[in-house]
């Protein structure tokens, strides 16, 4: 063998060895756990949010073809990457399954990569020192514990158990109101005497991180509960008003700074069994956080951009909830309204709940529906119009086709009656409710259900085209 051949062989072997080394190195770099620089603030919520944002960004953007994976492993990694991207997008629309997936991943990253342990987790939330827990910390722990037992009925069970949905006087107010205060939450927390395992503590921390990263801030868990609705930004002082006050009344501004006077970002209300209840112990913290929630909560199915020229959006969320968002200059502050509708089968007997004379009223309504009469249901918000309507629909003959016109999809009748001939239309930016009704006239509908607010144009109600229009 000549010297030239030996040199050529050595060059080829060197190149081949370098390629193998480079491939193995890239694979290890892609799989190596993130090294965390530990200091006094490492295990605070803010630092952990930064880590999670960076880590998930790395996972979703890594180039899998540079790692040198086998075909089977590459396919598995691609599917996992796609699933994560889909979940990160879906969880912002109110999809509880995507939310669960993202939270489980955050849990694993904190425990396995970030190094959260029993000894340092209290730097995020002081679980071991109840006196240092804020009312929001205590509420988060209470909801976590109740949710393990009651699921999405957790908030309802908490309110009923401690009779929180009652009129009460609050310091500084001359008239009673529906409100749940800091003091009530603290008293309930003491009575419950909750003992948390490390896994429980980490789950609470994960929820806190998630709600500021991909969720809806302080209302994230409350929004998922089986309540009638939730709203924010509808009370307290707007940011624009504070700048005006600063020029004329320094003392008042100081009271606002000390949280003695609520701001718009401190405004969180729930709609519970027909009552609007203010959650005085919860806050978005800043106007920017309230704005972030308003900008994200309506985005399902890309309804268009909320802008100064188009200052409101009416849409639905992934779970069928109706969401309305408004912003300045159309409204004095950023605000949102989420209305939830229970799609479980409703009956007239459940709606009347054994009131005097209910049997006669139920029979009358059944005969009106079966007789295909024109019926109008009116009343104030939250009085039960939708629930009653759903109970009446049960008595429409199976042979009759149903057509529904709504401002936004709310009834979801096909979830309740999947085998019946039902089609729902809604208004869009380019199709009015009247045009939608005109289209219905050309279909084979036997019963037309028209759902509109009483303060909207009444052209639809003036011309019910079909017998049996409700």
C-alpha positions as CSV (number, residue, x, y, z in Angstrom):
1,X,0.0,0.0,0.0
2,X,1.4,3.4,-1.0
3,X,1.9,6.3,1.3
4,X,-0.7,8.3,-0.8
5,X,-3.3,5.6,-0.2
6,X,-2.6,5.5,3.5
7,X,-3.0,9.3,3.7
8,X,-6.3,9.1,1.7
9,X,-7.6,6.5,4.1
10,X,-6.7,8.6,7.1
11,X,-8.4,11.6,5.7
12,X,-11.6,9.7,4.9
13,X,-11.6,8.2,8.4
14,X,-11.0,11.6,10.0
15,X,-13.9,13.1,8.1
16,X,-16.2,10.3,8.9
17,X,-15.2,10.5,12.6
18,X,-15.9,14.2,12.7
19,X,-19.3,13.8,11.1
20,X,-20.3,11.2,13.7
21,X,-18.9,13.4,16.5
22,X,-20.8,16.5,15.2
23,X,-24.0,14.5,14.9
24,X,-23.8,13.1,18.5
25,X,-22.9,16.6,19.8
26,X,-25.9,18.2,18.2
27,X,-28.2,15.5,19.5
28,X,-26.9,16.0,23.0
29,X,-27.2,19.8,22.8
30,X,-30.9,19.4,21.7
31,X,-31.6,17.0,24.6
32,X,-29.5,18.5,27.3
33,X,-31.4,20.0,30.3
34,X,-31.3,23.7,30.8
35,X,-28.7,24.8,33.3
36,X,-30.3,27.2,35.9
37,X,-28.2,29.9,37.5
38,X,-29.4,29.9,41.1
39,X,-29.8,33.1,43.1
40,X,-32.2,34.5,45.6
41,X,-34.9,35.2,43.0
42,X,-34.5,31.9,41.1
43,X,-37.7,30.3,42.4
44,X,-40.0,33.3,42.3
45,X,-43.0,33.2,40.0
46,X,-41.5,35.9,37.7
47,X,-38.3,34.0,37.1
48,X,-40.1,30.7,36.5
49,X,-42.4,32.4,34.0
50,X,-39.3,33.6,32.1
51,X,-37.9,30.0,32.1
52,X,-41.1,28.4,30.9
53,X,-41.5,31.0,28.1
54,X,-37.9,30.4,26.9
55,X,-38.0,26.6,27.3
56,X,-41.3,26.1,25.4
57,X,-40.1,28.5,22.7
58,X,-37.0,26.3,22.3
59,X,-39.1,23.1,22.2
60,X,-41.4,24.4,19.5
61,X,-38.7,25.9,17.3
62,X,-36.0,23.3,17.5
63,X,-34.9,21.9,14.1
64,X,-35.4,18.1,14.5
65,X,-33.6,17.3,11.2
66,X,-30.3,18.6,12.7
67,X,-30.3,16.2,15.6
68,X,-29.7,13.0,13.6
69,X,-32.7,11.0,14.8
70,X,-33.9,7.7,13.4
71,X,-37.0,7.9,11.2
72,X,-39.3,6.5,13.9
73,X,-38.0,8.9,16.5
74,X,-38.2,11.8,14.1
75,X,-41.8,11.1,13.4
76,X,-42.6,10.8,17.1
77,X,-40.8,14.1,17.9
78,X,-42.6,15.8,15.1
79,X,-46.0,14.7,16.3
80,X,-45.2,15.8,19.9
81,X,-44.0,19.2,18.6
82,X,-47.2,19.6,16.6
83,X,-49.3,18.6,19.5
84,X,-47.6,21.2,21.8
85,X,-48.0,24.0,19.2
86,X,-51.7,23.1,18.8
87,X,-52.2,23.0,22.6
88,X,-50.4,26.4,23.1
89,X,-52.8,27.9,20.6
90,X,-56.0,26.1,21.7
91,X,-55.6,26.9,25.4
92,X,-55.9,30.6,24.8
93,X,-59.4,29.9,23.3
94,X,-60.7,28.4,26.5
95,X,-60.1,24.7,25.6
96,X,-59.7,23.0,29.0
97,X,-58.1,19.9,27.4
98,X,-55.3,22.0,25.8
99,X,-54.9,23.9,29.1
100,X,-54.5,20.6,31.0
101,X,-51.8,19.4,28.5
102,X,-49.8,22.6,28.7
103,X,-50.0,22.7,32.5
104,X,-48.8,19.1,32.7
105,X,-45.8,20.0,30.6
106,X,-45.0,23.0,32.7
107,X,-45.2,20.8,35.8
108,X,-42.6,18.4,34.4
109,X,-40.3,21.2,33.3
110,X,-40.3,22.8,36.7
111,X,-39.8,19.6,38.6
112,X,-37.3,17.8,36.3
113,X,-35.3,20.7,34.7
114,X,-35.8,23.8,36.9
115,X,-35.2,22.0,40.1
116,X,-38.2,23.0,42.1
117,X,-38.3,21.0,45.4
118,X,-40.1,20.9,48.7
119,X,-37.4,23.2,50.2
120,X,-37.5,26.0,47.6
121,X,-41.1,26.0,46.4
122,X,-42.2,28.3,49.2
123,X,-40.1,31.1,47.6
124,X,-42.8,31.2,44.9
125,X,-45.8,31.1,47.2
126,X,-45.3,31.0,51.0
127,X,-47.3,27.9,51.6
128,X,-45.7,27.2,55.0
129,X,-46.4,30.7,56.4
130,X,-50.2,31.3,56.2
131,X,-49.9,34.8,57.5
132,X,-47.9,35.8,54.4
133,X,-50.3,34.3,51.9
134,X,-52.3,36.9,50.0
135,X,-56.1,36.5,49.7
136,X,-55.5,35.4,46.1
137,X,-53.0,32.8,47.2
138,X,-55.6,31.4,49.7
139,X,-58.3,31.4,47.1
140,X,-56.1,29.6,44.6
141,X,-55.4,26.9,47.2
142,X,-59.1,26.6,48.1
143,X,-60.2,26.3,44.4
144,X,-57.5,23.7,43.8
145,X,-58.6,21.6,46.8
146,X,-62.3,21.9,45.9
147,X,-61.7,21.2,42.2
148,X,-60.0,17.9,43.1
149,X,-63.3,16.9,44.8
150,X,-66.0,18.7,42.9
151,X,-64.5,19.4,39.5
152,X,-65.9,22.4,37.7
153,X,-68.6,22.7,40.4
154,X,-65.8,23.8,42.9
155,X,-66.7,27.5,43.0
156,X,-70.5,26.7,43.3
157,X,-69.8,24.4,46.2
158,X,-67.6,26.9,48.0
159,X,-70.1,29.7,47.6
160,X,-73.0,27.5,48.8
161,X,-71.1,26.0,51.7
162,X,-70.2,29.4,53.2
163,X,-73.3,31.3,52.0
164,X,-71.2,33.9,50.1
165,X,-73.9,34.9,47.7
166,X,-75.8,37.2,50.2
167,X,-76.2,40.9,50.5
168,X,-73.7,42.4,52.9
169,X,-72.3,45.7,54.0
170,X,-68.7,46.6,53.1
171,X,-66.6,49.2,54.9
172,X,-67.1,52.6,53.3
173,X,-70.4,51.7,51.7
174,X,-73.8,52.8,52.9
175,X,-75.8,50.2,51.0
176,X,-75.5,46.4,51.0
177,X,-74.1,44.6,47.9
178,X,-73.2,41.2,46.6
179,X,-69.5,40.9,47.2
180,X,-66.9,38.3,48.5
181,X,-64.3,40.1,50.5
182,X,-60.6,39.4,51.5
183,X,-61.7,38.7,55.1
184,X,-64.2,36.1,54.1
185,X,-61.6,34.2,52.0
186,X,-59.1,34.3,54.9
187,X,-61.7,33.0,57.4
188,X,-62.6,30.2,55.0
189,X,-59.0,29.3,54.6
190,X,-58.5,29.0,58.3
191,X,-61.6,26.9,58.7
192,X,-60.6,24.5,55.9
193,X,-57.2,23.8,57.5
194,X,-55.8,22.5,54.2
195,X,-52.6,20.4,54.2
196,X,-50.8,20.3,50.8
197,X,-48.3,17.8,49.6
198,X,-45.4,18.9,47.4
199,X,-47.3,17.8,44.3
200,X,-50.3,19.9,45.4
201,X,-48.1,22.9,46.0
202,X,-46.4,22.6,42.6
203,X,-49.8,22.3,40.9
204,X,-50.9,25.6,42.5
205,X,-47.6,27.2,41.4
206,X,-48.1,25.8,37.9
207,X,-51.6,27.3,37.7
208,X,-50.2,30.7,38.7
209,X,-47.5,30.5,36.0
210,X,-50.0,29.3,33.4
211,X,-52.5,32.1,34.0
212,X,-50.0,34.8,33.5
213,X,-48.3,33.1,30.5
214,X,-51.2,31.7,28.4
215,X,-54.3,32.0,30.6
216,X,-56.6,34.8,31.6
217,X,-54.8,36.1,34.7
218,X,-56.7,36.0,38.0
219,X,-59.9,34.8,36.4
220,X,-58.4,31.8,34.6
221,X,-59.8,29.1,36.9
222,X,-62.9,31.0,37.7
223,X,-63.9,31.2,34.0
224,X,-63.7,27.4,33.7
225,X,-66.2,26.9,36.6
226,X,-69.9,26.1,36.0
227,X,-71.2,29.6,36.7
228,X,-73.4,31.9,34.6
229,X,-70.7,34.3,33.6
230,X,-67.8,36.5,34.5
231,X,-66.8,40.1,33.6
232,X,-63.9,42.4,34.3
233,X,-63.1,46.1,34.0
234,X,-66.7,47.1,34.8
235,X,-66.1,49.0,38.0
236,X,-63.4,51.0,39.7
237,X,-61.4,54.0,38.4
238,X,-60.2,54.0,34.7
239,X,-56.5,54.8,34.1
240,X,-57.5,57.9,32.2
241,X,-59.4,59.2,35.2
242,X,-56.4,58.7,37.5
243,X,-54.2,61.1,35.3
244,X,-56.9,63.8,35.6
245,X,-57.1,63.3,39.4
246,X,-53.3,63.6,39.8
247,X,-53.5,67.2,38.6
248,X,-56.1,68.2,41.2
249,X,-56.3,65.8,44.1
250,X,-53.1,64.3,45.4
251,X,-54.7,62.8,48.5
252,X,-57.3,60.9,46.4
253,X,-54.5,59.6,44.2
254,X,-52.6,58.4,47.3
255,X,-55.7,56.4,48.4
256,X,-55.8,54.8,45.0
257,X,-52.1,53.9,45.2
258,X,-52.8,52.2,48.6
259,X,-55.7,50.2,47.1
260,X,-58.2,52.0,49.3
261,X,-60.1,53.0,46.1
262,X,-60.5,50.2,43.6
263,X,-59.2,50.7,40.0
264,X,-60.6,49.3,36.8
265,X,-58.0,46.5,36.9
266,X,-59.3,45.5,40.3
267,X,-62.7,44.8,38.9
268,X,-63.7,41.2,38.7
269,X,-67.4,40.1,38.8
270,X,-69.1,36.8,38.5
271,X,-72.7,36.1,37.5
272,X,-74.0,33.4,39.8
273,X,-77.6,32.2,39.9
274,X,-78.9,35.5,38.7
275,X,-76.7,37.6,41.0
276,X,-73.8,39.8,40.0
277,X,-71.2,39.3,42.7
278,X,-67.9,41.3,43.0
279,X,-64.8,39.3,43.8
280,X,-63.1,42.0,45.9
281,X,-60.2,39.7,46.7
282,X,-59.1,39.2,43.1
283,X,-57.4,41.7,40.8
284,X,-55.6,41.8,37.5
285,X,-52.9,43.9,39.2
286,X,-52.3,46.4,36.4
287,X,-54.2,48.0,33.5
288,X,-51.8,46.2,31.1
289,X,-52.8,42.8,32.4
290,X,-56.5,43.6,32.0
291,X,-55.8,44.8,28.5
292,X,-53.9,41.5,27.7
293,X,-56.9,39.4,28.9
294,X,-59.3,41.5,26.8
295,X,-57.1,41.2,23.7
296,X,-56.8,37.4,24.0
297,X,-60.2,36.2,25.3
298,X,-62.2,36.9,22.1
299,X,-59.8,35.4,19.6
300,X,-61.4,32.0,18.9
301,X,-62.0,31.4,15.2
302,X,-60.3,34.7,14.2
303,X,-63.2,37.1,14.5
304,X,-61.2,40.1,13.4
305,X,-59.1,42.8,15.1
306,X,-60.4,44.8,18.0
307,X,-59.2,48.4,17.3
308,X,-60.0,52.0,18.1
309,X,-62.2,52.2,15.1
310,X,-63.9,48.9,15.8
311,X,-64.2,49.2,19.6
312,X,-66.1,46.0,20.4
313,X,-66.2,42.4,19.4
314,X,-69.0,39.8,20.0
315,X,-67.8,36.2,19.7
316,X,-67.8,32.7,21.2
317,X,-65.2,30.7,23.0
318,X,-64.2,27.1,22.4
319,X,-66.6,25.9,25.1
320,X,-69.6,27.7,23.6
321,X,-69.4,30.7,26.0
322,X,-70.4,34.1,24.6
323,X,-67.8,36.8,25.0
324,X,-68.1,40.5,24.4
325,X,-65.0,42.7,24.6
326,X,-65.0,46.5,24.5
327,X,-62.1,49.0,24.5
328,X,-61.4,52.8,24.6
329,X,-62.4,55.0,23.0
330,X,-65.7,53.2,22.5
331,X,-65.8,52.5,26.3
332,X,-64.1,54.3,29.1
333,X,-61.9,51.4,29.9
334,X,-61.0,47.9,28.6
335,X,-63.7,45.4,29.7
336,X,-65.0,42.0,28.8
337,X,-68.2,40.0,29.5
338,X,-68.2,36.2,29.3
339,X,-71.7,34.5,29.5
340,X,-71.8,30.8,29.9
341,X,-74.7,28.6,29.0
342,X,-75.4,25.2,30.4
343,X,-76.1,22.9,27.4
344,X,-77.5,20.1,29.6
345,X,-81.1,19.1,28.8
346,X,-83.5,21.5,30.5
347,X,-87.1,20.9,31.3
348,X,-89.9,23.2,32.2
349,X,-90.3,21.4,35.5
350,X,-86.8,22.2,36.5
351,X,-87.3,25.9,35.5
352,X,-90.4,26.4,37.6
353,X,-89.0,24.5,40.6
354,X,-92.3,23.7,42.3
355,X,-93.7,27.3,42.5
356,X,-97.4,27.7,43.3
357,X,-99.5,27.2,40.2
358,X,-96.5,25.8,38.3
359,X,-98.4,22.7,37.0
360,X,-101.0,24.9,35.2
361,X,-98.3,27.2,33.8
362,X,-96.2,24.2,32.5
363,X,-99.2,22.6,30.8
364,X,-100.2,26.0,29.2
365,X,-96.7,26.4,27.8
366,X,-96.6,22.9,26.5
367,X,-99.9,23.4,24.7
368,X,-98.8,26.7,23.2
369,X,-95.6,25.1,21.8
370,X,-97.4,22.0,20.5
371,X,-100.1,24.3,19.0
372,X,-97.4,26.1,17.1
373,X,-98.3,29.5,18.5
374,X,-96.2,32.7,18.2
375,X,-94.6,33.1,21.6
376,X,-92.4,36.0,22.9
377,X,-90.2,35.5,26.0
378,X,-88.9,38.7,27.6
379,X,-87.3,39.6,30.8
380,X,-84.2,41.1,32.4
381,X,-80.7,39.6,32.1
382,X,-80.2,36.4,34.1
383,X,-83.9,35.8,34.8
384,X,-83.9,32.5,32.9
385,X,-85.1,33.2,29.4
386,X,-82.6,30.9,27.7
387,X,-83.2,28.1,30.2
388,X,-86.9,28.4,29.8
389,X,-86.6,28.4,26.1
390,X,-84.5,25.3,26.1
391,X,-87.2,23.6,28.3
392,X,-89.9,24.6,25.8
393,X,-88.0,23.3,22.8
394,X,-88.2,19.8,24.3
395,X,-92.0,19.9,23.6
396,X,-91.7,20.7,19.9
397,X,-92.7,17.7,17.9
398,X,-89.8,15.6,16.6
399,X,-91.2,15.9,13.0
400,X,-90.8,19.7,13.0
401,X,-87.6,21.2,11.6
402,X,-86.1,24.0,13.8
403,X,-84.2,27.1,12.5
404,X,-82.6,29.5,14.9
405,X,-81.4,33.0,14.4
406,X,-79.0,34.4,17.1
407,X,-76.6,37.3,17.5
408,X,-73.9,34.8,18.7
409,X,-74.1,31.0,19.0
410,X,-75.5,30.4,22.5
411,X,-78.3,27.8,22.5
412,X,-76.2,25.0,20.9
413,X,-79.4,22.9,20.5
414,X,-77.6,20.3,18.4
415,X,-75.6,19.3,21.5
416,X,-78.8,18.7,23.4
417,X,-80.7,17.1,20.5
418,X,-78.1,15.6,18.1
419,X,-80.6,13.6,16.1
420,X,-83.1,16.4,15.3
421,X,-83.2,18.6,12.2
422,X,-81.8,21.9,13.6
423,X,-79.7,24.6,12.0
424,X,-78.6,27.9,13.7
425,X,-77.6,31.1,11.9
426,X,-75.9,34.1,13.5
427,X,-75.1,37.7,12.5
428,X,-71.7,38.5,11.1
429,X,-70.0,41.8,10.1
430,X,-71.4,41.4,6.6
431,X,-74.7,39.5,7.2
432,X,-77.4,41.2,9.3
433,X,-80.0,39.3,11.4
434,X,-82.7,40.4,9.0
435,X,-80.8,38.9,6.0
436,X,-80.3,35.7,8.1
437,X,-84.0,35.4,8.6
438,X,-84.6,36.0,4.9
439,X,-82.4,33.0,4.2
440,X,-84.3,30.9,6.8
441,X,-87.5,31.6,4.8
442,X,-86.0,29.7,1.9
443,X,-85.2,26.6,4.0
444,X,-87.5,23.8,5.1
445,X,-87.9,25.1,8.7
446,X,-91.2,24.5,10.5
447,X,-90.2,26.5,13.7
448,X,-88.2,29.7,13.8
449,X,-86.5,30.7,17.0
450,X,-85.2,34.3,17.0
451,X,-83.0,35.4,19.9
452,X,-82.2,39.1,20.1
453,X,-81.8,41.7,22.8
454,X,-84.8,43.9,23.3
455,X,-82.8,47.1,22.8
456,X,-81.7,46.0,19.3
457,X,-83.6,46.8,16.0
458,X,-86.8,44.9,16.0
459,X,-87.3,44.3,12.3
460,X,-87.0,40.6,12.7
461,X,-89.7,40.4,15.4
462,X,-92.1,42.5,13.3
463,X,-92.2,39.9,10.5
464,X,-92.3,36.4,11.9
465,X,-92.6,34.4,8.6
466,X,-93.4,31.0,10.0
467,X,-96.1,29.7,12.2
468,X,-94.5,28.7,15.5
469,X,-91.9,31.5,15.6
470,X,-90.7,31.8,19.2
